[in-house]
Amino acid sequence: MGRYALLVGISTYPDGLNPLPSAVRDIDALQEVLIDPEIGGFAESDVEALKDVDETAIRKGISRLFANRNSDDLLLFYFSGHGVTDSVNDFYLTGNSTDQKDLLSSAVPSDYIHKAMNQPGGSRRKVIILDCCHSGAFAKGMQAKDSGIISVLPKLGGEGRVILTASDSRKYAFEQEGFELSLYTHFLVEGLKTGAADRDGDGQISAEELHEYVRDKVIRANNLMSPKIYPVLEGYQIILAKAVQDDQLKFRKEVQKIIDRRQGKIFHSTRGLLNAARDKYKISESEAREIEQEILLPYQIYEERLKIYVETLKNIVVEEFPLSEVTLEELEELAIGLKEEDLQAIKERILAPKQAEYEQATQQMRQQQEAAEKQAAELLQRQQAELVRQQQLEAERKLEAERQQAKLAQEKRLAAERRRAKSEQELTLDLGQGITLELVQIPAGKFMMGSNESDDEKPIHEVTVQSFLMGKYAVTNAQWQAVMGTEPSKQYGAKFQGANQPVVGVSWHECNKFCKKLSAQTGKELRLPSEAEWEYACRAGTQTKYHFGDDENQLGSYAWYGSNSNSRTHPVGEKKPNQFGIYDMHGNVWEWCLDEWHNSYDSKPENLKANGSEPWGEINVNDNDNHSCVLRGRSWNNYAFNCRSALRCRDNAGNRDIYIGFRLVVA
């Protein structure tokens, strides 16, 4: 009669399966008790241990274990690692290279083990111990190949086979904090090593006794695990180990009963019983304390987990109540392995007062809301009564107001007509000979002057501008002749001589003389615009390249320039105006500004930024001064890019050119 064992422990796994550090320690601990001659009685050479191997090595080991054995041999197969099931609930043992997506070729199916066990002849005593998840699924399809009635041999124990599993087919096996081994194997080894699994005291540990011992211990520590036993024929009576019948074992069993009766609690009376048992069996204090600690360990672990749950729940209800769905799910995870009756008692102790407090607060809020709604209803009633009274008063006032409004409307119409007549007079200058000059009111405001397109347009800066009047159009040939009596455009040919075409060929000095002469004629202060006034009026509230936007393809609707002018000026006002109602601010002719030229705005004084109506530079000069003055707007001869609102140019004050004209402002 031989005793042979195959112990497999897989701790290291590829991605997708968590490592199980205790698995290889499990087989070391079990091997130690199996080869102990006083316990397992296995020869060391007859116990094969496979650590962190692939499924091929496991298959070969199983084949070696069950092949060519005698009928009275005891065969034991133990596995610690991941057990997995597929979509049809077939069970597999995993190796260190198992791919969960390809279990058939990378794991060991339970069918393979069943077939190895069911080979004709061979051993009639087989024990399978599986410490893995879903291990109860291994028993699926289990059957005995032996025929006839198997007698029970008192010396050898029962014949047949038996399967011990750490869980049923639906539940999980756990590694437990505080244990070097997995929870199931810890108590398996403990029951064998101490002899405590020998429940009937006959000096032998059967498969059934070992199962009952481990089951009770495991459930006490974690009630989510459900160890099972699956015997065939008399397999549950197979003797696995000897139990030494000494006083220490008797003491252990008595301590187990005392502690189990008190559910792991040590009271004064309990301590008295434990001390009495220690003296009875003559156990030293250190040995007694060690045995007590081993027996108390599952209770202590359970109590610690219970304490963590209690403290967590207490902290949670301080932060939130009622509990959210996410919090409830997290509490369920934390409660895994705790007894339902313990959980219920904790919830009643912690949640019930909080629920009562919550309901009381809810009731108070409801009462306050009802009181507020009542007050609101009463207030609404008073407001409605007041509204009726006010409506009556309003009806009376309305009659009187209608009479007053009719009177005021008549007065307003007369005043508006007077203002309109005065405004039309102010916005139109009579130049004589039936020639007039139209002005547009430019509102006061602020704008960002300049751009980043060119150095002489930088830096962009904010300027404040007062309200002023500006010529609706550039000064025309007819207007110039009416005031000055000359025809400066005539020198450039017929294309530039139309009465409504802008005057060209006028210098900065001559434009100032035009303004002075017209000022004396009309009694108004006329001048060239400052550069800031010109750009402010051109932009008309915009910050885009042109006063109509950034799309230069639209420029032809607003300006005469190089692409559409046919190399000549055109009568003013033929294109669309800007938002202020001013025409031809882009193209047709360059327009003189009052300012002296500066290469950029870097040195522009702050007072000019605060008052854009003030020109920058010296303007009170004689006709012989030929300093550079600012030109704006570009002309009929320029590209679209050069017609931008911010673009600047210059010419000497005494120069005349076919491209240059002007428009005036009233200060």
Wavefront OBJ file of the C-alpha trace (Angstrom):
o trace
v 0.000 0.000 0.000
v 1.521 3.309 -1.137
v 0.634 6.926 -0.414
v 1.244 9.323 -3.297
v 0.502 13.027 -3.613
v 0.716 15.735 -6.278
v 0.710 19.281 -4.885
v 0.330 22.174 -7.359
v 0.640 25.842 -6.368
v 0.439 28.707 -8.885
v 1.266 32.172 -7.532
v 2.452 33.972 -10.680
v -0.001 34.720 -13.504
v -0.058 36.725 -16.747
v -2.101 39.921 -17.089
v -5.781 39.369 -16.414
v -5.331 37.050 -13.428
v -4.227 38.471 -10.096
v -1.085 37.009 -8.472
v -1.690 34.707 -5.468
v 1.419 34.936 -3.268
v 0.154 32.373 -0.745
v -0.328 29.551 -3.288
v 3.274 28.301 -3.333
v 3.418 28.666 0.452
v 0.254 26.551 0.663
v 1.909 23.509 -0.938
v 5.032 23.906 1.219
v 2.917 23.861 4.388
v 0.791 20.920 3.232
v 3.843 18.948 2.091
v 5.379 19.396 5.538
v 2.442 17.696 7.313
v 2.023 15.014 4.637
v 5.624 13.775 4.902
v 5.552 13.914 8.711
v 5.632 10.197 9.709
v 3.500 10.964 12.770
v 0.786 12.688 10.688
v 0.537 12.095 6.945
v 2.956 9.215 6.624
v 3.807 10.002 2.970
v 7.337 9.262 1.822
v 9.052 12.489 0.778
v 9.909 10.962 -2.604
v 6.244 10.139 -3.183
v 5.082 13.756 -2.805
v 5.572 15.767 -6.007
v 5.342 19.572 -5.669
v 4.845 21.738 -8.777
v 5.264 25.492 -8.281
v 4.389 28.160 -10.861
v 4.256 25.767 -13.824
v 2.193 25.844 -17.006
v -0.823 23.706 -17.831
v 1.304 21.111 -19.676
v 3.337 20.363 -16.559
v 0.128 20.112 -14.522
v -1.406 17.649 -17.006
v 1.707 15.468 -16.962
v 1.812 15.525 -13.168
v -1.839 14.422 -12.989
v -1.164 11.646 -15.475
v 1.803 10.415 -13.411
v -0.233 10.501 -10.183
v -3.116 8.324 -11.351
v -1.335 5.937 -13.761
v -0.111 2.437 -12.852
v -1.234 2.371 -9.224
v -2.273 -0.495 -6.983
v -5.837 -0.783 -5.790
v -4.985 -0.065 -2.142
v -2.787 2.990 -2.878
v -3.943 6.365 -1.509
v -3.698 9.098 -4.157
v -4.028 12.770 -3.191
v -4.186 15.670 -5.664
v -4.059 19.197 -4.216
v -4.307 22.460 -6.191
v -3.936 26.068 -4.944
v -4.388 28.798 -7.542
v -7.026 30.300 -9.800
v -9.968 28.124 -10.773
v -12.067 29.551 -13.624
v -15.238 28.636 -15.487
v -16.170 29.324 -19.085
v -19.463 30.503 -20.579
v -21.076 27.053 -20.129
v -19.746 26.703 -16.569
v -17.074 24.121 -17.425
v -14.310 24.260 -14.808
v -10.566 24.711 -15.456
v -7.392 24.760 -13.348
v -4.970 27.487 -14.440
v -1.224 27.462 -15.011
v 1.254 30.316 -15.033
v 0.624 30.975 -18.760
v -3.154 30.540 -18.897
v -4.971 32.843 -21.344
v -8.559 33.427 -20.197
v -9.586 33.949 -23.831
v -8.274 30.475 -24.771
v -8.899 28.200 -21.777
v -9.171 25.025 -23.834
v -5.512 25.076 -24.898
v -3.934 26.992 -21.999
v -5.654 25.536 -18.895
v -6.474 22.087 -17.470
v -10.173 21.175 -17.892
v -11.855 19.198 -15.112
v -12.740 16.526 -17.688
v -9.040 15.728 -18.038
v -8.715 15.047 -14.297
v -11.920 12.975 -14.245
v -10.640 10.833 -17.115
v -7.299 10.316 -15.348
v -9.134 9.260 -12.177
v -11.527 6.963 -14.056
v -8.889 4.812 -15.768
v -9.691 1.101 -15.381
v -7.957 -0.589 -12.475
v -5.594 1.487 -10.425
v -6.184 2.962 -6.991
v -9.551 2.672 -5.259
v -8.819 5.543 -2.880
v -8.530 8.962 -4.475
v -8.682 12.355 -2.764
v -8.912 15.694 -4.596
v -8.473 18.954 -2.643
v -9.068 22.173 -4.584
v -8.338 25.538 -2.945
v -9.596 27.846 -5.675
v -12.613 29.823 -6.833
v -15.597 27.948 -8.331
v -13.967 24.680 -7.267
v -17.372 23.137 -6.562
v -17.882 23.068 -10.333
v -15.236 20.329 -10.519
v -17.738 17.765 -9.180
v -19.905 18.248 -12.276
v -20.204 14.887 -14.059
v -18.303 12.977 -11.358
v -18.974 9.249 -11.424
v -17.448 6.052 -10.092
v -15.952 3.606 -12.546
v -15.858 0.786 -9.973
v -18.652 -1.786 -10.089
v -20.283 -3.720 -7.328
v -20.282 -3.081 -3.597
v -17.063 -1.754 -2.074
v -16.360 -3.010 1.425
v -15.053 -0.666 4.084
v -11.701 -1.811 5.384
v -11.301 -0.674 8.992
v -7.564 -0.328 8.640
v -7.555 1.676 5.442
v -10.753 3.629 5.856
v -13.349 3.889 3.121
v -12.773 3.041 -0.494
v -13.879 5.267 -3.365
v -13.064 8.863 -3.970
v -13.724 12.201 -2.325
v -13.381 15.812 -3.453
v -12.891 18.643 -0.979
v -13.367 22.175 -2.332
v -12.817 25.618 -0.847
v -16.090 26.912 -2.365
v -19.126 25.813 -4.297
v -19.537 26.392 -8.027
v -20.792 29.952 -7.601
v -18.603 31.380 -4.864
v -15.035 32.471 -4.389
v -12.082 31.308 -2.330
v -10.121 34.028 -0.567
v -6.640 34.934 0.531
v -7.111 36.413 4.001
v -5.126 39.274 5.528
v -3.363 38.031 8.658
v -2.691 34.522 7.250
v 0.488 33.335 5.587
v -1.557 30.731 3.726
v -4.869 30.939 1.953
v -7.791 30.819 4.369
v -8.907 27.305 3.362
v -5.427 25.744 3.352
v -4.514 27.442 6.635
v -7.222 25.512 8.481
v -6.617 22.382 6.385
v -3.001 22.302 7.591
v -4.010 23.316 11.116
v -6.527 20.463 11.381
v -3.952 17.900 10.226
v -0.944 19.295 12.065
v -2.620 19.677 15.445
v -4.860 16.627 15.139
v -7.820 18.880 15.947
v -9.668 17.559 12.911
v -9.985 14.139 14.612
v -13.470 14.774 15.877
v -14.332 11.272 17.113
v -11.018 10.866 18.930
v -10.114 7.574 17.261
v -6.612 8.778 16.377
v -7.331 9.025 12.660
v -8.520 11.917 10.474
v -10.965 10.969 7.740
v -11.831 13.074 4.732
v -15.211 13.868 6.265
v -13.697 14.926 9.612
v -11.149 17.150 7.892
v -13.852 18.756 5.774
v -16.099 19.482 8.765
v -13.230 20.986 10.740
v -12.097 23.236 7.876
v -15.662 24.193 6.913
v -16.520 25.398 10.432
v -13.285 27.358 10.753
v -13.536 28.982 7.326
v -17.172 30.042 7.677
v -16.392 31.482 11.099
v -13.689 33.702 9.545
v -15.486 34.496 6.273
v -19.068 33.388 5.828
v -18.997 34.076 2.082
v -16.862 30.978 1.542
v -18.732 27.716 1.356
v -16.399 24.655 1.518
v -17.976 21.486 0.092
v -17.347 17.734 0.120
v -18.320 15.432 -2.746
v -17.863 11.713 -1.844
v -18.314 8.721 -4.132
v -19.157 5.406 -2.482
v -17.407 5.455 0.922
v -14.908 8.147 -0.069
v -15.767 10.354 2.902
v -14.304 7.649 5.206
v -10.893 7.605 3.510
v -8.239 8.106 6.189
v -5.930 10.990 5.305
v -3.738 11.258 8.401
v -3.080 10.116 11.936
v -3.953 12.252 14.946
v -1.653 11.909 17.901
v -3.770 11.381 20.994
v -1.856 13.400 23.540
v -2.875 15.832 26.266
v -2.096 18.824 24.074
v -4.636 17.670 21.470
v -7.201 17.005 24.191
v -6.551 20.482 25.577
v -6.919 22.009 22.103
v -10.282 20.324 21.563
v -11.563 21.441 24.966
v -10.387 25.025 24.334
v -12.071 24.910 20.922
v -15.392 23.956 22.545
v -15.098 26.656 25.243
v -14.241 29.413 22.756
v -16.811 28.289 20.170
v -19.533 28.326 22.837
v -18.722 31.987 23.586
v -18.304 32.867 19.882
v -14.703 33.929 20.434
v -15.445 36.164 23.464
v -13.307 35.668 26.595
v -15.234 36.496 29.776
v -14.041 36.001 33.372
v -15.881 32.696 33.556
v -14.413 31.696 30.182
v -10.923 32.485 31.376
v -11.535 30.349 34.468
v -12.539 27.377 32.321
v -9.506 27.824 30.056
v -7.124 27.990 33.008
v -8.748 24.920 34.547
v -8.299 22.988 31.277
v -4.671 24.100 31.096
v -4.000 22.797 34.602
v -5.974 19.616 33.932
v -3.796 18.646 30.954
v -0.603 20.128 32.417
v -0.022 22.513 29.489
v 2.504 25.320 29.946
v 1.245 28.909 29.890
v 3.128 29.690 26.661
v 1.760 26.591 24.881
v -1.745 27.297 26.161
v -1.534 30.916 25.020
v -0.317 29.833 21.550
v -3.168 27.322 21.164
v -5.730 29.871 22.364
v -4.409 32.417 19.835
v -4.648 29.892 16.976
v -8.258 29.114 17.885
v -9.140 32.788 18.475
v -7.507 33.977 15.234
v -10.536 33.559 12.935
v -12.738 35.246 15.536
v -10.251 38.096 15.918
v -9.970 38.594 12.168
v -13.722 38.620 11.855
v -14.059 41.119 14.739
v -11.443 43.380 13.150
v -13.326 43.384 9.841
v -16.542 44.055 11.743
v -14.867 46.974 13.540
v -13.658 48.443 10.237
v -17.195 48.211 8.867
v -18.641 49.930 11.964
v -16.114 52.792 11.916
v -16.574 53.271 8.186
v -20.355 53.401 8.513
v -20.124 55.907 11.388
v -17.906 58.200 9.327
v -20.102 57.883 6.249
v -23.338 58.935 7.983
v -21.568 62.063 9.218
v -20.697 62.981 5.624
v -23.956 62.006 3.905
v -27.450 60.821 4.707
v -29.474 59.307 3.135
v -26.765 57.160 1.594
v -26.224 57.362 -2.165
v -26.383 54.312 -4.430
v -22.601 54.423 -4.922
v -22.018 54.499 -1.149
v -24.408 51.575 -0.624
v -22.563 49.561 -3.280
v -19.229 50.300 -1.588
v -20.647 49.244 1.800
v -21.850 45.974 0.255
v -18.310 45.286 -0.954
v -16.943 46.097 2.506
v -19.497 43.731 4.089
v -18.362 40.693 2.077
v -17.823 37.833 4.535
v -19.707 39.456 7.435
v -22.766 37.749 8.927
v -26.165 39.145 8.048
v -27.299 39.227 11.680
v -24.202 41.244 12.660
v -24.742 43.656 9.790
v -28.396 44.081 10.726
v -27.526 44.850 14.359
v -24.914 47.418 13.283
v -27.333 49.126 10.918
v -30.010 49.296 13.609
v -27.512 50.800 16.042
v -26.040 53.379 13.644
v -28.585 53.981 10.898
v -31.826 53.850 12.895
v -31.067 56.982 15.011
v -29.823 58.770 11.907
v -32.985 57.780 10.040
v -35.147 59.084 12.895
v -33.142 62.323 12.914
v -33.505 62.592 9.142
v -37.250 61.982 9.275
v -37.621 64.577 12.038
v -35.658 67.118 9.992
v -37.732 66.256 6.925
v -40.925 66.752 8.936
v -39.685 70.111 10.197
v -38.790 71.163 6.665
v -42.228 70.069 5.477
v -43.906 72.074 8.237
v -41.761 75.103 7.467
v -42.594 74.756 3.780
v -46.313 74.519 4.543
v -46.077 77.612 6.772
v -44.182 79.460 4.051
v -46.761 78.425 1.453
v -49.548 79.653 3.748
v -47.801 82.981 4.236
v -47.227 83.230 0.495
v -50.925 82.558 -0.161
v -51.965 85.237 2.334
v -49.471 87.663 0.831
v -50.765 86.881 -2.659
v -54.327 87.533 -1.489
v -53.300 90.921 -0.060
v -51.352 91.730 -3.206
v -54.341 90.869 -5.399
v -56.594 93.129 -3.307
v -54.037 95.906 -3.549
v -53.766 95.289 -7.284
v -57.510 95.788 -7.712
v -57.301 99.052 -5.767
v -54.325 100.196 -7.801
v -56.116 99.307 -11.033
v -59.009 101.521 -10.023
v -56.639 104.374 -9.208
v -54.754 103.714 -12.426
v -57.933 103.966 -14.459
v -58.583 107.363 -12.933
v -55.018 108.480 -13.501
v -55.105 107.172 -17.051
v -57.934 109.479 -18.016
v -56.005 112.458 -16.715
v -52.756 111.207 -18.242
v -54.341 110.822 -21.676
v -55.375 114.464 -21.600
v -51.879 115.494 -20.533
v -50.239 113.197 -23.084
v -52.246 114.685 -25.907
v -51.100 118.127 -24.841
v -47.455 117.009 -24.450
v -47.504 115.177 -27.774
v -48.481 118.338 -29.544
v -45.717 120.255 -27.785
v -43.164 117.512 -28.616
v -44.109 117.530 -32.283
v -43.570 121.268 -32.460
v -40.254 121.020 -30.573
v -39.075 118.152 -32.795
v -39.857 120.138 -35.915
v -37.873 123.069 -34.546
v -34.914 120.799 -33.654
v -35.036 119.093 -37.043
v -34.918 122.396 -38.842
v -32.015 123.575 -36.663
v -30.148 120.252 -37.090
v -30.529 120.332 -40.855
v -29.198 123.857 -40.822
v -26.202 122.807 -38.648
v -25.434 119.676 -40.743
v -25.455 121.525 -44.064
v -23.080 124.379 -44.892
v -24.115 126.857 -47.589
v -21.081 127.597 -49.760
v -22.921 129.958 -52.099
v -23.807 129.619 -55.758
v -26.239 126.831 -54.805
v -23.399 124.657 -53.527
v -23.712 122.994 -50.073
v -21.452 120.788 -47.926
v -23.124 118.011 -45.877
v -21.862 117.041 -42.416
v -22.423 113.941 -40.261
v -22.585 113.942 -36.441
v -19.900 111.595 -35.072
v -20.693 110.466 -31.486
v -18.113 110.639 -28.700
v -16.432 107.385 -27.661
v -13.293 105.325 -27.210
v -11.540 103.014 -29.665
v -8.352 100.994 -30.114
v -6.184 102.915 -32.584
v -3.599 101.248 -34.815
v -2.872 97.611 -35.699
v -0.093 95.041 -35.704
v 0.082 94.839 -39.504
v 2.934 97.366 -39.842
v 5.491 98.942 -37.516
v 4.235 102.486 -38.155
v 0.748 101.336 -37.001
v 2.037 100.092 -33.630
v 1.435 99.931 -30.797
v -2.323 99.533 -30.609
v -3.576 101.992 -27.977
v -6.851 103.284 -26.604
v -7.941 106.813 -27.592
v -10.879 108.867 -26.315
v -12.630 111.070 -28.909
v -15.132 113.885 -28.306
v -18.216 114.288 -30.491
v -17.627 116.230 -33.738
v -19.096 116.907 -37.186
v -17.339 115.485 -40.250
v -17.832 115.931 -43.940
v -20.135 113.288 -45.342
v -17.938 113.220 -48.470
v -14.469 114.357 -49.444
v -14.453 118.018 -50.595
v -15.477 118.123 -54.288
v -14.238 120.206 -57.222
v -17.465 122.240 -57.122
v -17.141 122.946 -53.381
v -13.480 123.995 -53.755
v -14.270 126.335 -56.631
v -17.207 127.864 -54.705
v -14.938 128.753 -51.773
v -11.505 129.280 -53.349
v -12.437 130.221 -56.929
v -9.787 127.904 -58.450
v -9.769 124.516 -60.225
v -6.694 122.561 -59.042
v -7.921 119.249 -60.525
v -7.989 120.711 -64.023
v -4.249 120.207 -64.426
v -4.760 116.415 -64.475
v -7.206 116.265 -67.349
v -10.894 115.673 -67.919
v -10.993 112.404 -65.947
v -10.571 114.372 -62.690
v -12.681 117.522 -63.384
v -16.247 116.378 -62.621
v -18.096 118.734 -60.275
v -18.868 115.905 -57.781
v -15.471 114.254 -58.046
v -13.141 114.881 -55.100
v -10.757 117.773 -55.574
v -7.114 116.650 -56.033
v -3.786 118.395 -56.447
v -4.173 120.395 -53.220
v -1.418 120.732 -50.600
v -1.794 120.500 -46.826
v -1.259 124.302 -46.603
v -3.965 124.977 -49.220
v -6.467 122.722 -47.436
v -5.915 124.658 -44.197
v -6.540 127.922 -46.089
v -9.800 126.453 -47.442
v -10.881 125.661 -43.865
v -10.019 129.167 -42.594
v -11.844 130.887 -45.427
v -14.956 128.715 -45.027
v -14.861 129.242 -41.237
v -14.972 133.003 -41.756
v -17.784 132.595 -44.281
v -19.995 130.336 -42.097
v -19.038 131.415 -38.592
v -18.097 127.817 -37.685
v -14.651 126.496 -36.724
v -13.655 124.268 -39.632
v -10.359 122.342 -39.872
v -8.722 119.151 -41.114
v -9.460 116.098 -38.919
v -6.861 114.889 -36.445
v -5.432 111.473 -37.345
v -7.299 109.929 -34.367
v -10.607 111.557 -35.446
v -10.124 110.264 -38.981
v -9.483 106.611 -37.919
v -12.284 106.740 -35.304
v -14.755 108.001 -37.943
v -13.509 105.424 -40.480
v -13.808 102.446 -38.111
v -17.285 103.501 -36.956
v -17.133 101.194 -33.932
v -15.261 98.280 -35.583
v -11.818 96.741 -34.968
v -11.625 94.837 -38.267
v -9.323 95.583 -41.211
v -12.063 97.564 -42.940
v -15.136 99.210 -41.466
v -17.262 96.449 -43.054
v -15.135 93.476 -41.834
v -11.994 91.575 -42.811
v -13.011 90.244 -46.245
v -11.230 92.396 -48.833
v -13.383 90.788 -51.549
v -16.218 93.062 -50.345
v -14.133 96.238 -50.748
v -15.551 96.952 -54.199
v -18.974 97.630 -52.645
v -17.526 100.407 -50.446
v -14.551 101.904 -52.291
v -12.959 102.974 -55.578
v -9.468 101.444 -55.587
v -6.907 99.957 -57.957
v -9.050 96.991 -59.019
v -12.217 98.897 -60.024
v -11.381 102.646 -60.486
v -10.254 102.548 -64.117
v -7.320 104.801 -63.081
v -9.400 107.817 -62.072
v -11.398 109.388 -59.290
v -15.181 108.942 -59.190
v -18.052 111.132 -57.957
v -18.382 110.984 -54.182
v -21.128 108.900 -52.528
v -21.519 106.244 -55.222
v -20.407 103.405 -52.919
v -21.901 102.192 -49.637
v -21.282 104.311 -46.498
v -19.919 103.032 -43.177
v -21.988 102.680 -39.991
v -21.667 106.431 -39.237
v -23.055 107.303 -42.675
v -19.728 108.567 -44.106
v -18.738 107.704 -47.677
v -15.449 106.851 -49.411
v -13.317 106.444 -46.260
v -11.551 103.601 -48.118
v -10.131 104.590 -51.533
v -10.995 107.281 -54.152
v -8.471 109.857 -52.738
v -5.890 110.130 -49.981
v -7.098 112.554 -47.308
v -4.904 115.049 -45.452
v -4.972 114.956 -41.620
v -3.915 117.801 -39.341
v -1.150 115.813 -37.582
v 2.568 115.959 -38.205
v 3.994 112.563 -39.274
v 5.569 110.215 -36.676
v 7.068 106.827 -37.558
v 5.006 104.989 -34.909
v 2.813 105.589 -31.880
v 5.556 104.637 -29.388
v 6.141 108.201 -28.194
v 2.571 109.453 -28.457
v 1.782 111.650 -25.408
v -0.836 110.454 -22.927
v -2.840 113.688 -23.224
v -3.429 112.967 -26.930
v -4.713 109.486 -26.046
v -7.127 111.104 -23.598
v -8.296 113.636 -26.229
v -8.143 112.366 -29.794
v -9.327 115.714 -31.162
v -5.903 117.222 -30.433
v -3.436 116.893 -33.347
v 0.036 115.463 -32.731
v 2.873 117.795 -33.700
v 3.360 121.357 -34.876
v 0.527 122.711 -37.042
v 0.945 126.503 -36.765
v 3.537 126.863 -39.549
v 3.926 129.167 -42.557
v 3.610 128.199 -46.193
v 7.334 127.726 -46.525
v 7.373 124.893 -43.950
v 7.477 121.578 -45.747
v 7.296 119.092 -42.831
v 5.674 115.689 -43.377
v 1.977 115.431 -42.578
v -0.299 112.400 -42.243
v -2.356 110.991 -45.122
v -5.167 108.461 -44.597
v -7.596 106.317 -46.622
v -5.531 105.509 -49.736
v -6.810 106.228 -53.256
v -8.108 105.020 -56.597
v -4.621 103.712 -57.446
v -3.979 101.367 -54.459
v -4.330 97.653 -53.661
v -7.033 96.457 -51.280
v -4.548 95.729 -48.452
v -3.418 99.380 -48.518
v -6.980 100.628 -47.997
v -7.244 99.325 -44.402
v -8.704 101.524 -41.644
v -5.396 101.648 -39.731
v -3.031 102.168 -42.687
v -0.924 105.360 -42.526
v 1.062 107.352 -45.079
v 2.651 110.805 -45.361
v 3.659 113.579 -47.745
v 5.291 116.964 -47.415
v 2.915 119.761 -46.458
v 3.623 121.710 -49.631
v 3.228 118.810 -52.071
v 0.302 118.396 -54.469
v -0.628 115.107 -56.103
v -3.225 113.512 -58.344
v -4.082 111.062 -55.522
v -4.514 113.548 -52.645
v -7.692 115.329 -51.486
v -9.281 116.008 -48.093
v -12.447 116.262 -46.034
v -13.084 118.622 -43.153
v -14.510 118.572 -39.646
v -16.342 121.085 -37.478
v -14.747 121.271 -34.029
l 1 2 3 4 5 6 7 8 9 10 11 12 13 14 15 16 17 18 19 20 21 22 23 24 25 26 27 28 29 30 31 32 33 34 35 36 37 38 39 40 41 42 43 44 45 46 47 48 49 50 51 52 53 54 55 56 57 58 59 60 61 62 63 64 65 66 67 68 69 70 71 72 73 74 75 76 77 78 79 80 81 82 83 84 85 86 87 88 89 90 91 92 93 94 95 96 97 98 99 100 101 102 103 104 105 106 107 108 109 110 111 112 113 114 115 116 117 118 119 120 121 122 123 124 125 126 127 128 129 130 131 132 133 134 135 136 137 138 139 140 141 142 143 144 145 146 147 148 149 150 151 152 153 154 155 156 157 158 159 160 161 162 163 164 165 166 167 168 169 170 171 172 173 174 175 176 177 178 179 180 181 182 183 184 185 186 187 188 189 190 191 192 193 194 195 196 197 198 199 200 201 202 203 204 205 206 207 208 209 210 211 212 213 214 215 216 217 218 219 220 221 222 223 224 225 226 227 228 229 230 231 232 233 234 235 236 237 238 239 240 241 242 243 244 245 246 247 248 249 250 251 252 253 254 255 256 257 258 259 260 261 262 263 264 265 266 267 268 269 270 271 272 273 274 275 276 277 278 279 280 281 282 283 284 285 286 287 288 289 290 291 292 293 294 295 296 297 298 299 300 301 302 303 304 305 306 307 308 309 310 311 312 313 314 315 316 317 318 319 320 321 322 323 324 325 326 327 328 329 330 331 332 333 334 335 336 337 338 339 340 341 342 343 344 345 346 347 348 349 350 351 352 353 354 355 356 357 358 359 360 361 362 363 364 365 366 367 368 369 370 371 372 373 374 375 376 377 378 379 380 381 382 383 384 385 386 387 388 389 390 391 392 393 394 395 396 397 398 399 400 401 402 403 404 405 406 407 408 409 410 411 412 413 414 415 416 417 418 419 420 421 422 423 424 425 426 427 428 429 430 431 432 433 434 435 436 437 438 439 440 441 442 443 444 445 446 447 448 449 450 451 452 453 454 455 456 457 458 459 460 461 462 463 464 465 466 467 468 469 470 471 472 473 474 475 476 477 478 479 480 481 482 483 484 485 486 487 488 489 490 491 492 493 494 495 496 497 498 499 500 501 502 503 504 505 506 507 508 509 510 511 512 513 514 515 516 517 518 519 520 521 522 523 524 525 526 527 528 529 530 531 532 533 534 535 536 537 538 539 540 541 542 543 544 545 546 547 548 549 550 551 552 553 554 555 556 557 558 559 560 561 562 563 564 565 566 567 568 569 570 571 572 573 574 575 576 577 578 579 580 581 582 583 584 585 586 587 588 589 590 591 592 593 594 595 596 597 598 599 600 601 602 603 604 605 606 607 608 609 610 611 612 613 614 615 616 617 618 619 620 621 622 623 624 625 626 627 628 629 630 631 632 633 634 635 636 637 638 639 640 641 642 643 644 645 646 647 648 649 650 651 652 653 654 655 656 657 658 659 660 661 662 663 664 665 666 667
